[in-house]
Amino acid sequence: MLQIHNSLTRRKDPFQPIEPGKVRMYVCGMTVYDYCHLGHARVMVVFDVVYRYLRALGYEVTYIRNITDIDDKIIRRAAEAGEPMQALTERFIRAMHEDSDALGILPPTDEPRATAHMDEILAMIGTLIEKGLAYVAENGDIYYAVARFPGYGKLSGKDPQDLRAGARVEVDEAKRDPLDFALWKSAKPGEPAWDSPWGLGRPGWHIECSAMSTCALGNHFDIHGGGADLQFPHHENEIAQSEGATGEPFVNVWMHNGFVRVNEEKMSKSLGNFFTVREILQRFRPEEVRYFILTSQYRSPLNYDDEHLEQARAALTRLYTALRGVPDIAAGAVDASVAEPFVERFHAAMDDDFNTPEALAVLFDLVREVNRLRADDPVAAAGPAAVLRRLGGILGILQEDPELYLRGRADDGGMSDAQIESLIQARIAARAAKDWAEADRLRKLLTEAGIGLEDGPSGTAWRRGA
C-alpha cells in the first residue's frame, strides 16, 4: 500500500483517498513575476511524478496547480518594467509553460488564476468576518484574527505564543495581534484594485489558495503540496482560513518537498548562485535536469552542482544504451515475466513515500537483465526493455527514441550527423582494408570531437557526449 509522509501528522501513513478510486490534489504553483528557477522546477517535477504514479496505480486524479497573478512582487516588477501588470503576468505564464513542457511536466487538470476567482475570494472573506474570524481594520485592510482559531500552528508545529514573542509589526499596520495576516488590502494609488463590500482593494496572498483550492476540489480534499518554504506561514494560514470558513477539515495529507542548495549553499540571488531553468537548459538537456531532481527523495535537500548534472547525463546514457537496438514492442505483446520482480521492487520503492532514488536503482538492475538477454537475442530482451520504458514513463524519463537521444544535437561548431557518418564509413573502409593506423586515427578524431563509437555485429553505433 502507498504510504506518504504527512507533514500534518509528522509520520508516514497509509494513503486512503476520501472517495475510493479518486484523488483530489492541489499544489501551490508559481507567482508569475520572473522566470522559473530550479526550486520551481523541483516542485513541478516532484508533483508531476506523484501525479503520474497515482494514475499508474489506477486512481482518477484531479490535479490542480494554481497561478498567483496578483501579488506585491508582481505589482513592483510591473512598475519597474513600465508595463501593465497583466502583460507581465501573461509573459511569464507563457515562459513557465515553455519550461514545464521542456521538463516533460504533464499539464494539470486545471490551472486556476487568482484574478479569475475574485468572487470566491470575497465570499470566503465575508464568511470569515461573519464568523468573527476576521475584521476590518482602521486602515481599511481586512485581517484574519489568528487568536480566534484554536488549531493555529498544527501544521508547522509552531506555538503561537512563541511566534508573538518574536513578531514584528510594521508601523503602518492596524493589526489587533502581531500574528494576524491580511485577507484583503485596501487600494493604494497606482495599484490594480477590485470592487468589494469593503471598498476597492486586492486579496492577500494566502486567501487566494484557500479560495481556489476549495472552489476546484471542495472543502475537504486528499493532498496539498508545495515547497518546504510554504509550510509556514502560507499553508498554516490556508488551514486557518479554510477550516475557519467551512467548519470542515481542509486537507488529509500535506506534502512538502525539500529545499534546493547550490554547491551546498542555499540558493539565493544575493549569493550569486541563483539559476533559472532556462540558464540550466543552455548547458544540460531537460531530461538530465529531470533525472537529477529524481536522484534525491523529494523531502530531502537537493544539492545542485555541475558534477551531479554530469552524473545524471552519464546515467541516462547508460539507460538509453540498454534500449538501443532492442525492438520497441509493447510490454503486453512479448514475454516480460522475467521483469516482474523488478516491477514489484519498483512499486515497493514508490509506495514508500515516492522513493525515486530507490526506484531509479531498480531501473539499473533491470538494465543489467536487458543487457544479459540482448547479448544473445535482442528480441528476447524486448519484454524487459518494454517494462523498462513503462517504469521510466512513470518517472517521466526514457520516452525518447534511444538512437535519437544518444546521438543528441550538434552543438555550435560541433560535427554534424552527416560528418560523423562520413568519418565512420571511412573508418569501416579502413578496417576492411586492414589499414589499422588510419582506422585508429579516425576513431581518435571522433573521440576528440566527443563522439563515442560502439562496434557490434550489426555495425558501428555512435553517440555524442563520449
Residue pairs with C-beta under 8 A, 6 or more apart in sequence:
1 14
1 15
1 351
2 14
2 15
2 57
2 350
2 351
3 12
3 13
3 14
3 15
3 351
3 352
3 353
4 12
4 13
4 15
4 223
4 253
4 255
4 353
4 354
5 11
5 12
5 255
5 299
5 353
6 12
6 13
6 252
6 253
6 254
6 255
7 155
7 231
7 254
7 255
7 256
8 154
8 155
8 251
8 253
8 254
10 157
12 352
12 353
13 253
15 253
17 23
17 24
17 59
17 222
18 24
18 220
18 221
18 222
18 252
21 58
21 59
21 60
22 59
22 60
22 61
22 62
23 54
23 59
23 60
23 61
23 62
23 222
23 223
24 61
24 62
24 64
24 217
24 218
24 221
24 222
24 223
25 47
25 50
25 51
25 54
25 61
25 62
25 63
25 64
25 217
25 221
25 222
25 223
25 224
25 225
26 64
26 65
26 66
26 209
26 212
26 213
26 216
26 217
26 221
26 223
26 224
26 225
26 251
27 43
27 47
27 63
27 64
27 65
27 66
27 108
27 224
27 225
27 226
28 43
28 65
28 66
28 209
28 225
28 226
28 227
28 230
28 234
28 235
29 65
29 66
29 67
29 68
29 111
30 36
30 40
30 67
30 68
30 92
30 96
31 68
31 71
31 73
31 74
31 205
32 67
32 68
32 69
32 74
32 88
32 89
32 92
32 93
32 96
33 71
33 73
33 74
33 76
33 77
33 78
33 88
33 89
33 92
34 77
34 92
34 276
35 92
35 95
35 96
35 99
35 276
35 277
35 278
36 44
36 95
36 96
36 99
36 100
36 276
36 277
36 278
37 267
37 274
37 275
37 276
37 277
38 260
38 262
38 267
38 275
38 276
38 277
38 280
38 304
39 227
39 259
39 260
39 267
40 96
40 99
40 277
41 99
41 103
41 277
41 289
41 293
42 227
42 257
42 260
42 293
42 302
43 225
43 226
43 227
43 257
44 100
44 103
44 105
45 103
45 105
45 290
45 293
45 294
45 396
46 225
46 257
46 293
46 298
46 354
47 63
47 65
47 225
47 255
47 257
48 104
48 105
48 106
48 396
49 294
49 298
49 354
49 356
49 394
49 395
49 396
50 223
50 225
50 255
50 354
51 61
51 63
51 106
51 108
52 106
52 393
52 394
52 395
52 396
53 350
53 354
53 394
54 61
55 61
56 394
61 109
62 109
62 110
62 216
62 217
63 108
63 109
64 108
64 109
64 110
64 111
64 112
64 212
64 213
64 216
64 217
65 108
65 111
66 111
66 112
66 113
66 114
66 208
66 209
66 212
66 213
67 93
67 96
67 111
67 112
67 113
67 114
68 74
68 114
68 205
68 208
69 86
69 89
69 93
69 113
69 114
69 115
70 85
70 114
70 115
70 192
70 202
70 203
70 208
71 205
74 85
74 88
74 89
75 85
75 191
75 192
77 88
78 84
78 85
78 87
78 88
79 190
81 88
85 192
95 278
99 277
99 278
99 281
102 277
102 281
102 286
103 277
103 286
103 289
103 290
104 286
104 287
104 290
104 396
104 397
104 399
105 396
106 396
110 216
112 212
112 215
112 216
114 121
114 203
114 208
114 212
117 208
117 211
117 212
117 215
118 194
118 203
120 211
120 212
120 214
120 215
121 203
121 207
121 208
121 211
122 196
122 197
123 211
124 207
124 210
124 211
124 214
124 241
124 245
125 134
125 142
125 183
125 184
125 196
125 203
125 207
126 197
127 245
128 134
128 144
128 183
128 241
128 244
128 245
129 135
129 136
129 142
131 244
131 245
132 145
132 148
133 144
133 145
133 148
133 149
133 240
133 244
133 245
134 142
134 143
134 144
134 145
134 183
135 142
135 143
135 145
135 176
136 142
136 198
137 143
137 173
137 174
137 175
137 176
138 174
139 172
139 173
139 174
139 186
140 186
140 198
140 199
140 201
141 173
141 174
141 182
141 184
141 185
141 186
141 201
142 182
142 183
142 184
142 198
143 174
143 175
143 176
143 180
143 181
143 182
143 183
144 180
144 181
144 182
144 183
144 206
144 237
144 240
144 241
144 244
145 176
145 177
145 180
146 152
146 160
146 177
146 179
146 180
146 181
146 240
147 160
147 177
147 179
148 244
149 240
149 243
149 244
151 239
151 240
151 243
152 160
152 179
152 236
152 240
153 159
153 160
153 163
153 236
154 239
155 231
155 232
155 235
155 236
155 239
155 254
156 231
156 232
156 233
156 235
156 236
158 232
158 236
160 179
163 178
163 179
164 177
164 178
164 179
167 178
167 179
168 178
169 175
169 178
181 204
181 206
181 233
181 237
182 204
183 203
183 204
183 206
183 207
183 241
184 196
184 198
184 201
184 202
184 203
184 204
184 207
185 201
185 202
185 203
185 204
186 198
186 199
186 200
186 201
187 193
187 199
187 200
187 201
187 202
191 202
192 202
193 200
193 201
193 202
194 200
194 201
194 202
203 211
205 234
206 233
206 234
206 237
206 238
206 241
207 241
209 234
209 238
210 238
210 241
210 242
210 245
213 221
213 224
213 238
213 242
214 242
214 246
219 242
219 246
219 248
219 250
220 246
220 248
220 249
220 250
220 251
220 252
221 250
221 251
221 252
222 251
222 252
222 253
223 251
223 252
223 253
223 254
223 255
224 235
224 238
224 250
224 251
224 253
224 254
224 255
225 254
225 255
225 256
225 257
226 234
226 235
226 255
226 256
226 257
227 256
227 257
227 259
228 256
228 257
228 258
228 259
229 259
230 256
231 254
231 256
235 254
238 250
239 250
239 251
242 250
243 249
243 250
255 298
256 299
257 298
257 299
258 296
258 298
258 299
258 300
258 301
258 302
259 266
259 267
259 301
259 302
260 267
260 301
260 302
260 303
260 304
261 267
261 301
261 302
261 303
261 304
262 271
262 273
262 274
262 275
262 303
262 304
262 305
263 273
263 303
263 304
263 305
264 303
265 271
265 273
267 273
267 274
267 275
267 304
268 274
275 304
277 289
280 289
280 309
281 289
283 309
284 309
284 312
284 313
285 313
285 408
287 316
287 397
287 400
287 405
288 309
288 312
288 313
288 316
289 309
289 312
290 396
290 397
291 312
291 315
291 316
291 360
291 397
292 304
292 308
292 309
292 311
292 312
293 302
294 356
294 357
294 359
294 360
294 395
294 397
295 308
295 311
295 312
295 356
295 357
295 360
296 302
296 303
296 356
296 357
297 353
297 354
297 355
297 356
297 357
298 354
298 356
299 353
313 465
315 360
315 364
316 397
316 405
317 406
317 463
317 465
318 364
318 367
319 363
319 364
319 367
319 388
319 392
319 397
319 398
320 398
320 400
320 402
320 405
320 406
321 402
321 406
321 454
321 463
322 367
322 370
322 371
322 374
322 385
322 388
323 370
323 385
323 388
323 389
323 398
323 402
324 402
324 403
324 406
324 461
325 374
325 378
325 402
325 456
325 458
325 461
326 370
326 374
326 378
326 381
326 382
326 385
327 378
327 379
327 382
327 385
328 382
328 385
328 386
328 389
329 382
329 383
329 386
330 386
331 383
331 386
331 387
331 389
331 390
333 386
334 379
334 382
334 383
334 386
335 383
336 383
336 384
336 386
336 387
337 383
338 369
338 373
338 383
338 384
339 366
339 369
339 383
339 384
339 387
339 388
342 362
342 365
342 366
342 369
342 384
342 387
342 391
343 387
343 391
345 362
345 365
346 359
346 362
346 363
346 391
346 394
349 355
349 356
349 358
349 359
349 361
349 362
350 356
350 359
350 394
352 358
356 395
359 391
359 395
360 395
362 391
363 388
363 391
363 392
366 384
366 387
366 388
366 391
367 388
369 384
370 381
370 384
370 385
370 388
371 381
373 380
373 381
373 384
374 380
374 381
374 385
388 398
389 398
389 399
392 398
392 399
393 399
403 461
406 461
406 462
406 463
406 464
407 417
407 462
407 463
407 464
408 463
408 464
408 465
409 464
410 416
410 417
410 464
414 449
414 450
414 464
415 423
415 446
415 449
415 451
420 446
420 449
420 451
420 462
423 442
423 445
423 446
424 442
424 446
424 453
424 460
424 462
426 438
426 442
427 438
427 439
427 442
427 443
427 446
427 453
427 460
428 459
428 460
430 436
430 438
430 439
430 442
431 439
443 453
446 453
446 462
447 453
447 466
450 464
450 465
450 466
451 462
451 463
451 464
451 466
452 462
452 463
452 464
452 465
452 466
453 460
453 461
453 462
453 466
454 460
454 461
454 462
454 463
